[in-house]
Structure formats: C-alpha cells, structure tokens
Amino acid sequence: MGEMILASLSKIWHLVPIVMAIVLFKIFLNKKSNKDRIKKNEENEKQGLSLVSRTMKKYEDSGYTVINSALDDFGIDLLCSKDDKTLLIKCSSDTQSKSISSEDIIAFHTNAKKYIKSNDLEPKNVEFRYGILYRDVLDKSAIKILTNDSYNCKYMVL
C-alpha cells in the first residue's frame, strides 16, 4: 500500500511547484488589485467623490430614487427605492484588511431594522447593502453574516 502511494507521488511531484506558483500569483494579483482600488479611491476622494456619492450615482444610473439625508440617526448612508423595492445602504471607506467585523454588520442590521419599523416600511420589500472598497476589509465573521440569507444583507464592492 505504501509503495503505491509513493509510486503515485513520484509521478505527480512536478505538479506541486506549478500549483504553488499559481496560488502565489493569485495572491500577488489580489494584493495588487486591492492597492489599485485604494489608490483609485484616494483619487476619487481628492476630486470630491466619496464612496457614498459614487454609490449614489451607481443606483441613480440604475433607475433608483436615492435619498441621502436624514438617515444619519440610523447609521444608514443611502435609501434607494425603485418600484416596491427599497435598499438601505451603509458605505465604509475602510482600507485596512479585516477591519470590518460582524459587530459592524450587526449594528448596521439592527439600525436598519429600527428604520424600517419607525418608517412603517414593509420588511419583505427592504434589502440591506454594505458598500466596501474591496473584499479583504471584511473579516471572516462579517463575511459569514453577509452570506447568511437570514440577515437580508449583502456586501458590494465599489
């Protein structure tokens, strides 16, 4: 049995460096992409285009009516509505890796639910969005919540 395993490994040993090279190349590209996103965000900020204003434009271009005032009490940056659908959006310009945790997402979710209740919105027509610069700002606990459908909250990379 041991000889069979060794014989199999001796036939595929040359694939190990190739797989390692692919993984390292992917990590390199991901870090480069994140740096490019941070640099582009800094350029946009210098031009007066915050993450919130860019998100606002994205949804306006998609046909949504966007409101960005009088929502600060609830920690919500934007309210977007189109037909029966309403989106409550929180934007985070954090650039440090793993800086957004599950506590941040839960706080947004809790505040958004309070907003729904205080404004007599139909919960089934409301969705939550968390806008970020790149995926690596989310730690594992935040990703777990954002991929759990019961929270009705998704993240979007802008």
Number of C-alpha atoms within 10 A of each C-alpha: 6 7 8 9 9 10 11 11 12 10 9 9 10 10 11 9 10 11 11 11 12 11 11 12 12 12 12 12 11 14 13 12 13 19 14 12 17 18 12 13 19 15 13 14 13 10 9 11 15 17 19 19 15 14 23 22 15 14 18 15 10 10 13 19 15 19 14 15 11 11 15 10 10 17 18 23 23 24 22 20 19 14 9 9 13 21 20 25 27 23 23 15 17 15 20 12 13 15 13 22 16 17 12 13 24 16 13 22 23 15 16 23 18 13 18 15 12 9 9 9 13 12 12 10 12 20 17 22 21 20 21 22 20 22 18 18 21 24 15 14 14 21 19 12 20 22 13 12 10 8 15 16 22 18 22 14 12 17
